[in-house]
Amino acid sequence: MSLVRRCSRTACGRPAVATLTYVYADSTAVLGPLATYAEPHCYDLCAEHSERLTAPRGWDVVRLTDGSAPSRPTGDDLEALANAVREAARPPERAAGAGGGAGQGGYSGGETRRGHLRVLRSPDS
């Protein structure tokens, strides 16, 4: 029977998802994935408390991820997404004598490529 470790914060009973360790010599707080087992000088934190973590003045916070959680989009990611949506909403320009070509992935409208994003047009559009 495995026990669920709880958040170390007083009066918080939520399950722990991260482990906080202080490196006093470097004035650094390290927040990483939940440790395999509880360590005496480490603190297990729930999702809410790990998100709101701040360090003492003059200290650095290092956040390590294990890759299992989805990363938050950056400003560049959001801008690229907005540009792709604008591009997809724009009516297609028809050049004189230009055929869409049904040989492009089976779509009669072909595909539009902008940067690393691709808009595939359905046969209906």
Secondary structure by P-SEA (a helix, b strand, c coil): cbbbbccccccccccccbbbbbcccccbbbbccccccccccbbbbcaaaaaaccccccbbbbbbbcccccccccaaaaaaaaaaaaaaacccccccccccccccccccccccccccbbbbbcccc
